């Protein structure tokens, strides 16, 4: 796959909103999940769930 760069004026650039309106709900959610995973990093999956805290108390 070759990389392509296209230079356009800001006034000629289409909006992101128009682009995403042409995509299905599933495609939009998939893109959102990719962004979320990238934001949280690769180790996010290992940290899923609630944090557990253990406290040991002596009986009196």
PQR file of N, CA, C, O and H, with PARSE charges and radii, in Angstrom:
ATOM      1  N   UNK A   1       0.847  -1.165   0.000 -0.4000 1.5000
ATOM      2  CA  UNK A   1       0.000   0.000   0.000 -0.0000 2.0000
ATOM      3  C   UNK A   1       0.896   1.232   0.000  0.5500 1.7000
ATOM      4  O   UNK A   1       1.793   1.351   0.834 -0.5500 1.4000
ATOM      5  N   UNK A   2       0.657   2.133  -0.919 -0.4000 1.5000
ATOM      6  CA  UNK A   2       1.470   3.347  -0.976 -0.0000 2.0000
ATOM      7  C   UNK A   2       0.808   4.466  -0.186  0.5500 1.7000
ATOM      8  O   UNK A   2      -0.418   4.562  -0.134 -0.5500 1.4000
ATOM      9  H   UNK A   2      -0.072   2.036  -1.596  0.4000 1.0000
ATOM     10  N   UNK A   3       1.624   5.302   0.424 -0.4000 1.5000
ATOM     11  CA  UNK A   3       1.114   6.427   1.202 -0.0000 2.0000
ATOM     12  C   UNK A   3       0.833   7.587   0.257  0.5500 1.7000
ATOM     13  O   UNK A   3       1.612   7.860  -0.656 -0.5500 1.4000
ATOM     14  H   UNK A   3       2.620   5.223   0.382  0.4000 1.0000
ATOM     15  N   UNK A   4      -0.278   8.261   0.485 -0.4000 1.5000
ATOM     16  CA  UNK A   4      -0.678   9.368  -0.371 -0.0000 2.0000
ATOM     17  C   UNK A   4      -0.916  10.596   0.496  0.5500 1.7000
ATOM     18  O   UNK A   4      -1.580  10.519   1.530 -0.5500 1.4000
ATOM     19  H   UNK A   4      -0.911   8.039   1.227  0.4000 1.0000
ATOM     20  N   UNK A   5      -0.372  11.723   0.069 -0.4000 1.5000
ATOM     21  CA  UNK A   5      -0.585  12.991   0.762 -0.0000 2.0000
ATOM     22  C   UNK A   5      -1.258  13.936  -0.216  0.5500 1.7000
ATOM     23  O   UNK A   5      -0.803  14.105  -1.347 -0.5500 1.4000
ATOM     24  H   UNK A   5       0.167  11.786  -0.771  0.4000 1.0000
ATOM     25  N   UNK A   6      -2.342  14.549   0.227 -0.4000 1.5000
ATOM     26  CA  UNK A   6      -3.057  15.499  -0.619 -0.0000 2.0000
ATOM     27  C   UNK A   6      -3.133  16.824   0.128  0.5500 1.7000
ATOM     28  O   UNK A   6      -3.624  16.872   1.256 -0.5500 1.4000
ATOM     29  H   UNK A   6      -2.712  14.412   1.146  0.4000 1.0000
ATOM     30  N   UNK A   7      -2.655  17.888  -0.485 -0.4000 1.5000
ATOM     31  CA  UNK A   7      -2.661  19.208   0.140 -0.0000 2.0000
ATOM     32  C   UNK A   7      -3.846  19.993  -0.408  0.5500 1.7000
ATOM     33  O   UNK A   7      -3.996  20.152  -1.619 -0.5500 1.4000
ATOM     34  H   UNK A   7      -2.255  17.849  -1.401  0.4000 1.0000
ATOM     35  N   UNK A   8      -4.688  20.482   0.507 -0.4000 1.5000
ATOM     36  CA  UNK A   8      -5.861  21.263   0.114 -0.0000 2.0000
ATOM     37  C   UNK A   8      -5.944  22.513   0.976  0.5500 1.7000
ATOM     38  O   UNK A   8      -5.364  22.568   2.061 -0.5500 1.4000
ATOM     39  H   UNK A   8      -4.566  20.352   1.491  0.4000 1.0000
ATOM     40  N   UNK A   9      -6.660  23.508   0.495 -0.4000 1.5000
ATOM     41  CA  UNK A   9      -6.894  24.720   1.276 -0.0000 2.0000
ATOM     42  C   UNK A   9      -7.930  24.407   2.342  0.5500 1.7000
ATOM     43  O   UNK A   9      -8.787  23.543   2.154 -0.5500 1.4000
ATOM     44  H   UNK A   9      -7.131  23.463  -0.386  0.4000 1.0000
ATOM     45  N   UNK A  10      -7.848  25.116   3.462 -0.4000 1.5000
ATOM     46  CA  UNK A  10      -8.799  24.880   4.557 -0.0000 2.0000
ATOM     47  C   UNK A  10     -10.237  25.075   4.093  0.5500 1.7000
ATOM     48  O   UNK A  10     -11.133  24.355   4.535 -0.5500 1.4000
ATOM     49  H   UNK A  10      -7.153  25.818   3.615  0.4000 1.0000
ATOM     50  N   UNK A  11     -10.464  26.031   3.215 -0.4000 1.5000
ATOM     51  CA  UNK A  11     -11.825  26.293   2.739 -0.0000 2.0000
ATOM     52  C   UNK A  11     -12.352  25.165   1.855  0.5500 1.7000
ATOM     53  O   UNK A  11     -13.565  25.017   1.706 -0.5500 1.4000
ATOM     54  H   UNK A  11      -9.737  26.615   2.856  0.4000 1.0000
ATOM     55  N   UNK A  12     -11.458  24.368   1.267 -0.4000 1.5000
ATOM     56  CA  UNK A  12     -11.857  23.265   0.394 -0.0000 2.0000
ATOM     57  C   UNK A  12     -11.946  21.930   1.130  0.5500 1.7000
ATOM     58  O   UNK A  12     -12.430  20.944   0.574 -0.5500 1.4000
ATOM     59  H   UNK A  12     -10.472  24.488   1.388  0.4000 1.0000
ATOM     60  N   UNK A  13     -11.484  21.897   2.367 -0.4000 1.5000
ATOM     61  CA  UNK A  13     -11.447  20.660   3.135 -0.0000 2.0000
ATOM     62  C   UNK A  13     -12.849  20.277   3.602  0.5500 1.7000
ATOM     63  O   UNK A  13     -13.583  21.116   4.125 -0.5500 1.4000
ATOM     64  H   UNK A  13     -11.091  22.698   2.818  0.4000 1.0000
ATOM     65  N   UNK A  14     -13.218  19.018   3.414 -0.4000 1.5000
ATOM     66  CA  UNK A  14     -14.511  18.531   3.895 -0.0000 2.0000
ATOM     67  C   UNK A  14     -14.452  18.359   5.408  0.5500 1.7000
ATOM     68  O   UNK A  14     -13.384  18.142   5.979 -0.5500 1.4000
ATOM     69  H   UNK A  14     -12.622  18.337   2.989  0.4000 1.0000
ATOM     70  N   UNK A  15     -15.589  18.457   6.035 -0.4000 1.5000
ATOM     71  CA  UNK A  15     -15.622  18.326   7.493 -0.0000 2.0000
ATOM     72  C   UNK A  15     -15.597  16.859   7.910  0.5500 1.7000
ATOM     73  O   UNK A  15     -16.039  15.982   7.167 -0.5500 1.4000
ATOM     74  H   UNK A  15     -16.458  18.634   5.571  0.4000 1.0000
ATOM     75  N   UNK A  16     -15.078  16.608   9.099 -0.4000 1.5000
ATOM     76  CA  UNK A  16     -15.073  15.252   9.643 -0.0000 2.0000
ATOM     77  C   UNK A  16     -16.496  14.766   9.879  0.5500 1.7000
ATOM     78  O   UNK A  16     -16.792  13.583   9.715 -0.5500 1.4000
ATOM     79  H   UNK A  16     -14.719  17.321   9.703  0.4000 1.0000
ATOM     80  N   UNK A  17     -17.372  15.685  10.264 -0.4000 1.5000
ATOM     81  CA  UNK A  17     -18.764  15.319  10.532 -0.0000 2.0000
ATOM     82  C   UNK A  17     -19.401  14.702   9.294  0.5500 1.7000
ATOM     83  O   UNK A  17     -20.077  13.678   9.391 -0.5500 1.4000
ATOM     84  H   UNK A  17     -17.132  16.646  10.398  0.4000 1.0000
ATOM     85  N   UNK A  18     -19.195  15.308   8.144 -0.4000 1.5000
ATOM     86  CA  UNK A  18     -19.756  14.767   6.899 -0.0000 2.0000
ATOM     87  C   UNK A  18     -19.207  13.371   6.620  0.5500 1.7000
ATOM     88  O   UNK A  18     -19.945  12.480   6.199 -0.5500 1.4000
ATOM     89  H   UNK A  18     -18.646  16.140   8.065  0.4000 1.0000
ATOM     90  N   UNK A  19     -17.916  13.185   6.854 -0.4000 1.5000
ATOM     91  CA  UNK A  19     -17.300  11.879   6.617 -0.0000 2.0000
ATOM     92  C   UNK A  19     -17.934  10.807   7.500  0.5500 1.7000
ATOM     93  O   UNK A  19     -18.319   9.744   7.014 -0.5500 1.4000
ATOM     94  H   UNK A  19     -17.316  13.909   7.196  0.4000 1.0000
ATOM     95  N   UNK A  20     -18.041  11.093   8.809 -0.4000 1.5000
ATOM     96  CA  UNK A  20     -18.551  10.085   9.736 -0.0000 2.0000
ATOM     97  C   UNK A  20     -20.041   9.824   9.553  0.5500 1.7000
ATOM     98  O   UNK A  20     -20.525   8.756   9.926 -0.5500 1.4000
ATOM     99  H   UNK A  20     -17.728  11.957   9.204  0.4000 1.0000
ATOM    100  N   UNK A  21     -20.767  10.765   8.995 -0.4000 1.5000
ATOM    101  CA  UNK A  21     -22.183  10.538   8.719 -0.0000 2.0000
ATOM    102  C   UNK A  21     -22.376   9.531   7.589  0.5500 1.7000
ATOM    103  O   UNK A  21     -23.443   8.928   7.471 -0.5500 1.4000
ATOM    104  H   UNK A  21     -20.374  11.633   8.692  0.4000 1.0000
ATOM    105  N   UNK A  22     -21.348   9.346   6.755 -0.4000 1.5000
ATOM    106  CA  UNK A  22     -21.443   8.366   5.671 -0.0000 2.0000
ATOM    107  C   UNK A  22     -21.094   6.956   6.141  0.5500 1.7000
ATOM    108  O   UNK A  22     -21.268   5.999   5.387 -0.5500 1.4000
ATOM    109  H   UNK A  22     -20.482   9.836   6.851  0.4000 1.0000
ATOM    110  N   UNK A  23     -20.608   6.811   7.364 -0.4000 1.5000
ATOM    111  CA  UNK A  23     -20.215   5.507   7.909 -0.0000 2.0000
ATOM    112  C   UNK A  23     -21.361   4.891   8.700  0.5500 1.7000
ATOM    113  O   UNK A  23     -22.232   5.596   9.210 -0.5500 1.4000
ATOM    114  H   UNK A  23     -20.466   7.588   7.976  0.4000 1.0000
ATOM    115  N   UNK A  24     -21.345   3.569   8.794 -0.4000 1.5000
ATOM    116  CA  UNK A  24     -22.371   2.876   9.573 -0.0000 2.0000
ATOM    117  C   UNK A  24     -22.087   3.057  11.059  0.5500 1.7000
ATOM    118  O   UNK A  24     -20.992   3.455  11.457 -0.5500 1.4000
ATOM    119  H   UNK A  24     -20.637   2.996   8.379  0.4000 1.0000
ATOM    120  N   UNK A  25     -23.086   2.758  11.861 -0.4000 1.5000
ATOM    121  CA  UNK A  25     -22.921   2.851  13.312 -0.0000 2.0000
ATOM    122  C   UNK A  25     -21.807   1.917  13.772  0.5500 1.7000
ATOM    123  O   UNK A  25     -21.000   2.285  14.626 -0.5500 1.4000
ATOM    124  H   UNK A  25     -23.976   2.434  11.538  0.4000 1.0000
ATOM    125  N   UNK A  26     -21.760   0.716  13.212 -0.4000 1.5000
ATOM    126  CA  UNK A  26     -20.726  -0.257  13.592 -0.0000 2.0000
ATOM    127  C   UNK A  26     -19.329   0.273  13.265  0.5500 1.7000
ATOM    128  O   UNK A  26     -18.406   0.105  14.062 -0.5500 1.4000
ATOM    129  H   UNK A  26     -22.415   0.417  12.519  0.4000 1.0000
ATOM    130  N   UNK A  27     -19.165   0.910  12.104 -0.4000 1.5000
ATOM    131  CA  UNK A  27     -17.860   1.460  11.728 -0.0000 2.0000
ATOM    132  C   UNK A  27     -17.460   2.604  12.661  0.5500 1.7000
ATOM    133  O   UNK A  27     -16.291   2.728  13.026 -0.5500 1.4000
ATOM    134  H   UNK A  27     -19.916   1.046  11.457  0.4000 1.0000
ATOM    135  N   UNK A  28     -18.423   3.434  13.045 -0.4000 1.5000
ATOM    136  CA  UNK A  28     -18.129   4.544  13.957 -0.0000 2.0000
ATOM    137  C   UNK A  28     -17.724   4.026  15.332  0.5500 1.7000
ATOM    138  O   UNK A  28     -16.781   4.533  15.939 -0.5500 1.4000
ATOM    139  H   UNK A  28     -19.373   3.333  12.749  0.4000 1.0000
ATOM    140  N   UNK A  29     -18.440   3.014  15.821 -0.4000 1.5000
ATOM    141  CA  UNK A  29     -18.103   2.445  17.128 -0.0000 2.0000
ATOM    142  C   UNK A  29     -16.746   1.750  17.100  0.5500 1.7000
ATOM    143  O   UNK A  29     -15.990   1.814  18.069 -0.5500 1.4000
ATOM    144  H   UNK A  29     -19.206   2.602  15.327  0.4000 1.0000
ATOM    145  N   UNK A  30     -16.443   1.093  15.996 -0.4000 1.5000
ATOM    146  CA  UNK A  30     -15.146   0.431  15.852 -0.0000 2.0000
ATOM    147  C   UNK A  30     -14.013   1.458  15.888  0.5500 1.7000
ATOM    148  O   UNK A  30     -12.992   1.234  16.538 -0.5500 1.4000
ATOM    149  H   UNK A  30     -17.058   1.042  15.209  0.4000 1.0000
ATOM    150  N   UNK A  31     -14.189   2.569  15.200 -0.4000 1.5000
ATOM    151  CA  UNK A  31     -13.178   3.627  15.205 -0.0000 2.0000
ATOM    152  C   UNK A  31     -13.033   4.223  16.602  0.5500 1.7000
ATOM    153  O   UNK A  31     -11.922   4.509  17.047 -0.5500 1.4000
ATOM    154  H   UNK A  31     -15.018   2.751  14.672  0.4000 1.0000
ATOM    155  N   UNK A  32     -14.146   4.408  17.284 -0.4000 1.5000
ATOM    156  CA  UNK A  32     -14.114   4.936  18.645 -0.0000 2.0000
ATOM    157  C   UNK A  32     -13.363   3.997  19.579  0.5500 1.7000
ATOM    158  O   UNK A  32     -12.590   4.447  20.424 -0.5500 1.4000
ATOM    159  H   UNK A  32     -15.049   4.176  16.922  0.4000 1.0000
ATOM    160  N   UNK A  33     -13.586   2.693  19.430 -0.4000 1.5000
ATOM    161  CA  UNK A  33     -12.901   1.698  20.259 -0.0000 2.0000
ATOM    162  C   UNK A  33     -11.393   1.723  20.000  0.5500 1.7000
ATOM    163  O   UNK A  33     -10.603   1.587  20.934 -0.5500 1.4000
ATOM    164  H   UNK A  33     -14.214   2.327  18.744  0.4000 1.0000
ATOM    165  N   UNK A  34     -10.991   1.897  18.738 -0.4000 1.5000
ATOM    166  CA  UNK A  34      -9.563   1.995  18.413 -0.0000 2.0000
ATOM    167  C   UNK A  34      -8.932   3.212  19.078  0.5500 1.7000
ATOM    168  O   UNK A  34      -7.832   3.126  19.624 -0.5500 1.4000
ATOM    169  H   UNK A  34     -11.633   2.007  17.979  0.4000 1.0000
ATOM    170  N   UNK A  35      -9.626   4.343  19.033 -0.4000 1.5000
ATOM    171  CA  UNK A  35      -9.116   5.568  19.652 -0.0000 2.0000
ATOM    172  C   UNK A  35      -9.007   5.387  21.159  0.5500 1.7000
ATOM    173  O   UNK A  35      -8.018   5.797  21.766 -0.5500 1.4000
ATOM    174  H   UNK A  35     -10.520   4.413  18.590  0.4000 1.0000
ATOM    175  N   UNK A  36     -10.021   4.774  21.767 -0.4000 1.5000
ATOM    176  CA  UNK A  36     -10.018   4.554  23.214 -0.0000 2.0000
ATOM    177  C   UNK A  36      -8.864   3.650  23.622  0.5500 1.7000
ATOM    178  O   UNK A  36      -8.163   3.933  24.594 -0.5500 1.4000
ATOM    179  H   UNK A  36     -10.825   4.441  21.274  0.4000 1.0000
ATOM    180  N   UNK A  37      -8.664   2.564  22.882 -0.4000 1.5000
ATOM    181  CA  UNK A  37      -7.584   1.623  23.198 -0.0000 2.0000
ATOM    182  C   UNK A  37      -6.219   2.297  23.047  0.5500 1.7000
ATOM    183  O   UNK A  37      -5.321   2.066  23.857 -0.5500 1.4000
ATOM    184  H   UNK A  37      -9.233   2.334  22.092  0.4000 1.0000
ATOM    185  N   UNK A  38      -6.061   3.120  22.023 -0.4000 1.5000
ATOM    186  CA  UNK A  38      -4.795   3.824  21.823 -0.0000 2.0000
ATOM    187  C   UNK A  38      -4.556   4.827  22.945  0.5500 1.7000
ATOM    188  O   UNK A  38      -3.424   4.979  23.406 -0.5500 1.4000
ATOM    189  H   UNK A  38      -6.791   3.307  21.365  0.4000 1.0000
ATOM    190  N   UNK A  39      -5.593   5.505  23.384 -0.4000 1.5000
ATOM    191  CA  UNK A  39      -5.474   6.497  24.456 -0.0000 2.0000
ATOM    192  C   UNK A  39      -5.057   5.844  25.769  0.5500 1.7000
ATOM    193  O   UNK A  39      -4.215   6.377  26.492 -0.5500 1.4000
ATOM    194  H   UNK A  39      -6.512   5.382  23.010  0.4000 1.0000
ATOM    195  N   UNK A  40      -5.645   4.688  26.076 -0.4000 1.5000
ATOM    196  CA  UNK A  40      -5.364   4.019  27.345 -0.0000 2.0000
ATOM    197  C   UNK A  40      -4.096   3.170  27.297  0.5500 1.7000
ATOM    198  O   UNK A  40      -3.626   2.720  28.342 -0.5500 1.4000
ATOM    199  H   UNK A  40      -6.329   4.255  25.489  0.4000 1.0000
ATOM    200  N   UNK A  41      -3.551   2.950  26.151 -0.4000 1.5000
ATOM    201  CA  UNK A  41      -2.314   2.187  26.028 -0.0000 2.0000
ATOM    202  C   UNK A  41      -2.576   0.703  25.874  0.5500 1.7000
ATOM    203  O   UNK A  41      -3.706   0.231  25.997 -0.5500 1.4000
ATOM    204  H   UNK A  41      -3.932   3.316  25.303  0.4000 1.0000
ATOM    205  N   UNK A  42      -1.507  -0.017  25.602 -0.4000 1.5000
ATOM    206  CA  UNK A  42      -1.613  -1.447  25.328 -0.0000 2.0000
ATOM    207  C   UNK A  42      -1.912  -2.265  26.571  0.5500 1.7000
ATOM    208  O   UNK A  42      -2.506  -3.338  26.465 -0.5500 1.4000
ATOM    209  H   UNK A  42      -0.589   0.365  25.503  0.4000 1.0000
ATOM    210  N   UNK A  43      -1.517  -1.792  27.745 -0.4000 1.5000
ATOM    211  CA  UNK A  43      -1.714  -2.570  28.965 -0.0000 2.0000
ATOM    212  C   UNK A  43      -3.084  -2.336  29.593  0.5500 1.7000
ATOM    213  O   UNK A  43      -3.334  -2.803  30.704 -0.5500 1.4000
ATOM    214  H   UNK A  43      -1.034  -0.920  27.832  0.4000 1.0000
ATOM    215  N   UNK A  44      -3.969  -1.629  28.914 -0.4000 1.5000
ATOM    216  CA  UNK A  44      -5.298  -1.351  29.458 -0.0000 2.0000
ATOM    217  C   UNK A  44      -6.077  -2.637  29.725  0.5500 1.7000
ATOM    218  O   UNK A  44      -6.784  -2.742  30.727 -0.5500 1.4000
ATOM    219  H   UNK A  44      -3.767  -1.249  28.011  0.4000 1.0000
ATOM    220  N   UNK A  45      -5.949  -3.602  28.840 -0.4000 1.5000
ATOM    221  CA  UNK A  45      -6.708  -4.850  28.988 -0.0000 2.0000
ATOM    222  C   UNK A  45      -6.354  -5.575  30.284  0.5500 1.7000
ATOM    223  O   UNK A  45      -7.215  -6.211  30.892 -0.5500 1.4000
ATOM    224  H   UNK A  45      -5.375  -3.517  28.026  0.4000 1.0000
ATOM    225  N   UNK A  46      -5.094  -5.485  30.711 -0.4000 1.5000
ATOM    226  CA  UNK A  46      -4.693  -6.177  31.934 -0.0000 2.0000
ATOM    227  C   UNK A  46      -5.192  -5.461  33.183  0.5500 1.7000
ATOM    228  O   UNK A  46      -5.176  -6.043  34.268 -0.5500 1.4000
ATOM    229  H   UNK A  46      -4.395  -4.969  30.218  0.4000 1.0000
ATOM    230  N   UNK A  47      -5.635  -4.212  33.054 -0.4000 1.5000
ATOM    231  CA  UNK A  47      -6.095  -3.439  34.199 -0.0000 2.0000
ATOM    232  C   UNK A  47      -7.616  -3.306  34.232  0.5500 1.7000
ATOM    233  O   UNK A  47      -8.146  -2.504  35.001 -0.5500 1.4000
ATOM    234  H   UNK A  47      -5.648  -3.740  32.173  0.4000 1.0000
ATOM    235  N   UNK A  48      -8.307  -4.062  33.428 -0.4000 1.5000
ATOM    236  CA  UNK A  48      -9.753  -3.957  33.346 -0.0000 2.0000
ATOM    237  C   UNK A  48     -10.395  -4.396  34.661  0.5500 1.7000
ATOM    238  O   UNK A  48      -9.920  -5.335  35.300 -0.5500 1.4000
ATOM    239  H   UNK A  48      -7.876  -4.714  32.804  0.4000 1.0000
ATOM    240  N   UNK A  49     -11.455  -3.733  35.062 -0.4000 1.5000
ATOM    241  CA  UNK A  49     -12.194  -4.098  36.264 -0.0000 2.0000
ATOM    242  C   UNK A  49     -11.902  -3.163  37.419  0.5500 1.7000
ATOM    243  O   UNK A  49     -11.136  -2.208  37.288 -0.5500 1.4000
ATOM    244  H   UNK A  49     -11.841  -2.970  34.543  0.4000 1.0000
ATOM    245  N   UNK A  50     -12.515  -3.446  38.532 -0.4000 1.5000
ATOM    246  CA  UNK A  50     -12.340  -2.620  39.713 -0.0000 2.0000
ATOM    247  C   UNK A  50     -11.045  -2.975  40.432  0.5500 1.7000
ATOM    248  O   UNK A  50     -10.618  -4.130  40.442 -0.5500 1.4000
ATOM    249  H   UNK A  50     -13.137  -4.221  38.637  0.4000 1.0000
ATOM    250  N   UNK A  51     -10.435  -1.974  41.024 -0.4000 1.5000
ATOM    251  CA  UNK A  51      -9.220  -2.201  41.799 -0.0000 2.0000
ATOM    252  C   UNK A  51      -9.613  -2.827  43.134  0.5500 1.7000
ATOM    253  O   UNK A  51     -10.574  -2.394  43.769 -0.5500 1.4000
ATOM    254  H   UNK A  51     -10.782  -1.036  41.015  0.4000 1.0000
ATOM    255  N   UNK A  52      -8.880  -3.833  43.550 -0.4000 1.5000
ATOM    256  CA  UNK A  52      -9.159  -4.499  44.822 -0.0000 2.0000
ATOM    257  C   UNK A  52      -8.151  -4.044  45.866  0.5500 1.7000
ATOM    258  O   UNK A  52      -6.965  -3.885  45.577 -0.5500 1.4000
ATOM    259  H   UNK A  52      -8.099  -4.186  43.034  0.4000 1.0000
ATOM    260  N   UNK A  53      -8.637  -3.840  47.071 -0.4000 1.5000
ATOM    261  CA  UNK A  53      -7.779  -3.421  48.174 -0.0000 2.0000
ATOM    262  C   UNK A  53      -7.906  -4.453  49.279  0.5500 1.7000
ATOM    263  O   UNK A  53      -9.014  -4.844  49.647 -0.5500 1.4000
ATOM    264  H   UNK A  53      -9.601  -3.969  47.306  0.4000 1.0000
ATOM    265  N   UNK A  54      -6.781  -4.891  49.804 -0.4000 1.5000
ATOM    266  CA  UNK A  54      -6.769  -5.878  50.878 -0.0000 2.0000
ATOM    267  C   UNK A  54      -6.215  -5.216  52.124  0.5500 1.7000
ATOM    268  O   UNK A  54      -5.148  -4.603  52.087 -0.5500 1.4000
ATOM    269  H   UNK A  54      -5.881  -4.574  49.505  0.4000 1.0000
ATOM    270  N   UNK A  55      -6.935  -5.337  53.219 -0.4000 1.5000
ATOM    271  CA  UNK A  55      -6.484  -4.768  54.481 -0.0000 2.0000
ATOM    272  C   UNK A  55      -6.598  -5.856  55.542  0.5500 1.7000
ATOM    273  O   UNK A  55      -7.658  -6.458  55.713 -0.5500 1.4000
ATOM    274  H   UNK A  55      -7.802  -5.834  53.249  0.4000 1.0000
ATOM    275  N   UNK A  56      -5.509  -6.104  56.248 -0.4000 1.5000
ATOM    276  CA  UNK A  56      -5.495  -7.120  57.299 -0.0000 2.0000
ATOM    277  C   UNK A  56      -5.582  -6.411  58.639  0.5500 1.7000
ATOM    278  O   UNK A  56      -4.783  -5.524  58.940 -0.5500 1.4000
ATOM    279  H   UNK A  56      -4.647  -5.615  56.110  0.4000 1.0000
ATOM    280  N   UNK A  57      -6.549  -6.808  59.429 -0.4000 1.5000
ATOM    281  CA  UNK A  57      -6.750  -6.201  60.756 -0.0000 2.0000
ATOM    282  C   UNK A  57      -6.588  -7.269  61.825  0.5500 1.7000
ATOM    283  O   UNK A  57      -6.933  -8.432  61.615 -0.5500 1.4000
ATOM    284  H   UNK A  57      -7.197  -7.529  59.184  0.4000 1.0000
ATOM    285  N   UNK A  58      -6.063  -6.862  62.970 -0.4000 1.5000
ATOM    286  CA  UNK A  58      -5.947  -7.786  64.100 -0.0000 2.0000
ATOM    287  C   UNK A  58      -7.256  -7.796  64.873  0.5500 1.7000
ATOM    288  O   UNK A  58      -7.893  -6.759  65.059 -0.5500 1.4000
ATOM    289  H   UNK A  58      -5.784  -5.918  63.140  0.4000 1.0000
ATOM    290  N   UNK A  59      -7.646  -8.986  65.322 -0.4000 1.5000
ATOM    291  CA  UNK A  59      -8.839  -9.106  66.156 -0.0000 2.0000
ATOM    292  C   UNK A  59      -8.483  -8.733  67.585  0.5500 1.7000
ATOM    293  O   UNK A  59      -7.414  -9.097  68.074 -0.5500 1.4000
ATOM    294  H   UNK A  59      -7.128  -9.828  65.171  0.4000 1.0000
ATOM    295  N   UNK A  60      -9.348  -8.027  68.242 -0.4000 1.5000
ATOM    296  CA  UNK A  60      -9.096  -7.640  69.634 -0.0000 2.0000
ATOM    297  C   UNK A  60     -10.031  -8.354  70.569  0.5500 1.7000
ATOM    298  O   UNK A  60      -9.965  -8.153  71.782 -0.5500 1.4000
ATOM    299  H   UNK A  60     -10.216  -7.730  67.844  0.4000 1.0000
TER
END
